[in-house]
Amino acid sequence: MYSKSKGIIFIQRMLFWALYFYAGFLLYTNKGTLPSFLTSFSRIVYPLSIFWLQIRIKKTSNFISIDSKMTTSQLWFYLLPVIASLLTVIFSLTNTFLYILGKIINS
């Protein structure tokens, strides 16, 4: 049962990464269905979000580890890339779903 569970996790991750790389492909090759400022933001932060997602998926610790001993600058230095990457994931996947939905409706 353990290997079956590992296999399912592997397939889920492969499907997610295939979808996310397809989202990046659409983001860089097509005009995009989101407003232009969201598309531009996503194009800039997309490479960072790939690394952030990989670290978050492999790491078994808290999603966002905030410590009470952190200074304000440390907190912002840690949180800004996380927030930007999370927004990019949301925007790029939304762009992909809207693109696919538009293709289905217009066909």
C-alpha positions as YAML, in Angstrom:
chain: A
units: angstrom
residues:
- id: 1
  name: MET
  ca: [0.00, 0.00, 0.00]
- id: 2
  name: TYR
  ca: [2.91, 2.34, 0.68]
- id: 3
  name: SER
  ca: [4.27, 2.05, -2.87]
- id: 4
  name: LYS
  ca: [0.78, 2.53, -4.30]
- id: 5
  name: SER
  ca: [0.42, 5.73, -2.32]
- id: 6
  name: LYS
  ca: [3.82, 6.90, -3.55]
- id: 7
  name: GLY
  ca: [2.81, 6.15, -7.11]
- id: 8
  name: ILE
  ca: [-0.37, 8.19, -6.80]
- id: 9
  name: ILE
  ca: [1.55, 11.11, -5.31]
- id: 10
  name: PHE
  ca: [4.06, 10.91, -8.17]
- id: 11
  name: ILE
  ca: [1.29, 10.94, -10.78]
- id: 12
  name: GLN
  ca: [-0.44, 13.87, -9.08]
- id: 13
  name: ARG
  ca: [2.79, 15.87, -9.03]
- id: 14
  name: MET
  ca: [3.53, 15.06, -12.66]
- id: 15
  name: LEU
  ca: [0.04, 16.20, -13.69]
- id: 16
  name: PHE
  ca: [0.39, 19.40, -11.66]
- id: 17
  name: TRP
  ca: [3.81, 20.20, -13.15]
- id: 18
  name: ALA
  ca: [2.61, 19.45, -16.67]
- id: 19
  name: LEU
  ca: [-0.33, 21.80, -16.13]
- id: 20
  name: TYR
  ca: [1.88, 24.48, -14.59]
- id: 21
  name: PHE
  ca: [4.48, 24.33, -17.37]
- id: 22
  name: TYR
  ca: [1.65, 24.47, -19.92]
- id: 23
  name: ALA
  ca: [0.36, 27.52, -18.04]
- id: 24
  name: GLY
  ca: [3.79, 29.12, -18.39]
- id: 25
  name: PHE
  ca: [3.89, 28.25, -22.08]
- id: 26
  name: LEU
  ca: [0.52, 29.93, -22.59]
- id: 27
  name: LEU
  ca: [1.59, 32.86, -20.46]
- id: 28
  name: TYR
  ca: [4.65, 33.59, -22.62]
- id: 29
  name: THR
  ca: [3.29, 32.69, -26.08]
- id: 30
  name: ASN
  ca: [-0.27, 34.01, -26.07]
- id: 31
  name: LYS
  ca: [-1.72, 37.42, -25.37]
- id: 32
  name: GLY
  ca: [-3.48, 36.10, -22.28]
- id: 33
  name: THR
  ca: [-7.04, 36.34, -21.10]
- id: 34
  name: LEU
  ca: [-6.29, 38.20, -17.87]
- id: 35
  name: PRO
  ca: [-5.80, 41.98, -17.74]
- id: 36
  name: SER
  ca: [-2.42, 43.07, -19.08]
- id: 37
  name: PHE
  ca: [-0.96, 44.14, -15.72]
- id: 38
  name: LEU
  ca: [-1.70, 40.70, -14.23]
- id: 39
  name: THR
  ca: [-0.20, 38.99, -17.27]
- id: 40
  name: SER
  ca: [2.93, 41.16, -17.10]
- id: 41
  name: PHE
  ca: [3.29, 40.54, -13.37]
- id: 42
  name: SER
  ca: [2.91, 36.80, -13.92]
- id: 43
  name: ARG
  ca: [5.49, 36.78, -16.72]
- id: 44
  name: ILE
  ca: [8.02, 38.49, -14.47]
- id: 45
  name: VAL
  ca: [7.52, 36.32, -11.38]
- id: 46
  name: TYR
  ca: [6.78, 32.96, -13.11]
- id: 47
  name: PRO
  ca: [10.40, 31.66, -13.02]
- id: 48
  name: LEU
  ca: [10.64, 32.46, -9.30]
- id: 49
  name: SER
  ca: [7.35, 30.70, -8.65]
- id: 50
  name: ILE
  ca: [8.68, 27.46, -10.16]
- id: 51
  name: PHE
  ca: [11.50, 27.34, -7.61]
- id: 52
  name: TRP
  ca: [9.17, 28.39, -4.80]
- id: 53
  name: LEU
  ca: [6.66, 25.66, -5.65]
- id: 54
  name: GLN
  ca: [9.37, 23.02, -5.79]
- id: 55
  name: ILE
  ca: [10.66, 24.02, -2.35]
- id: 56
  name: ARG
  ca: [7.13, 24.11, -0.89]
- id: 57
  name: ILE
  ca: [6.20, 20.70, -2.32]
- id: 58
  name: LYS
  ca: [9.34, 18.96, -1.05]
- id: 59
  name: LYS
  ca: [9.53, 20.65, 2.32]
- id: 60
  name: THR
  ca: [7.59, 19.06, 5.15]
- id: 61
  name: SER
  ca: [7.65, 22.09, 7.45]
- id: 62
  name: ASN
  ca: [5.03, 24.81, 7.78]
- id: 63
  name: PHE
  ca: [3.78, 26.51, 4.63]
- id: 64
  name: ILE
  ca: [4.90, 29.92, 5.87]
- id: 65
  name: SER
  ca: [7.15, 29.81, 8.89]
- id: 66
  name: ILE
  ca: [6.99, 33.11, 10.72]
- id: 67
  name: ASP
  ca: [9.03, 33.44, 13.86]
- id: 68
  name: SER
  ca: [8.41, 35.99, 16.61]
- id: 69
  name: LYS
  ca: [12.15, 36.75, 16.68]
- id: 70
  name: MET
  ca: [12.15, 37.98, 13.07]
- id: 71
  name: THR
  ca: [12.73, 41.65, 12.41]
- id: 72
  name: THR
  ca: [10.40, 43.56, 10.13]
- id: 73
  name: SER
  ca: [12.88, 43.53, 7.28]
- id: 74
  name: GLN
  ca: [13.41, 39.77, 7.62]
- id: 75
  name: LEU
  ca: [9.68, 39.23, 7.60]
- id: 76
  name: TRP
  ca: [9.15, 41.28, 4.44]
- id: 77
  name: PHE
  ca: [12.21, 39.73, 2.79]
- id: 78
  name: TYR
  ca: [10.68, 36.31, 3.43]
- id: 79
  name: LEU
  ca: [7.03, 37.12, 2.71]
- id: 80
  name: LEU
  ca: [7.23, 39.20, -0.48]
- id: 81
  name: PRO
  ca: [8.60, 36.42, -2.72]
- id: 82
  name: VAL
  ca: [6.13, 33.96, -1.19]
- id: 83
  name: ILE
  ca: [3.15, 36.25, -1.82]
- id: 84
  name: ALA
  ca: [4.34, 37.10, -5.33]
- id: 85
  name: SER
  ca: [4.87, 33.43, -6.19]
- id: 86
  name: LEU
  ca: [1.52, 32.40, -4.79]
- id: 87
  name: LEU
  ca: [-0.25, 35.13, -6.78]
- id: 88
  name: THR
  ca: [1.62, 34.07, -9.91]
- id: 89
  name: VAL
  ca: [0.50, 30.48, -9.46]
- id: 90
  name: ILE
  ca: [-3.10, 31.64, -9.11]
- id: 91
  name: PHE
  ca: [-2.93, 34.07, -12.05]
- id: 92
  name: SER
  ca: [-1.16, 31.68, -14.44]
- id: 93
  name: LEU
  ca: [-3.51, 28.78, -13.69]
- id: 94
  name: THR
  ca: [-6.53, 31.08, -14.00]
- id: 95
  name: ASN
  ca: [-5.20, 32.31, -17.33]
- id: 96
  name: THR
  ca: [-4.82, 28.70, -18.49]
- id: 97
  name: PHE
  ca: [-8.31, 27.68, -17.42]
- id: 98
  name: LEU
  ca: [-9.83, 30.77, -19.07]
- id: 99
  name: TYR
  ca: [-7.86, 30.06, -22.25]
- id: 100
  name: ILE
  ca: [-9.03, 26.42, -22.34]
- id: 101
  name: LEU
  ca: [-12.61, 27.46, -21.54]
- id: 102
  name: GLY
  ca: [-12.49, 30.04, -24.35]
- id: 103
  name: LYS
  ca: [-11.23, 27.43, -26.81]
- id: 104
  name: ILE
  ca: [-13.99, 25.02, -25.77]
- id: 105
  name: ILE
  ca: [-16.72, 27.66, -26.09]
- id: 106
  name: ASN
  ca: [-15.48, 29.06, -29.41]
- id: 107
  name: SER
  ca: [-15.05, 25.62, -31.02]
...
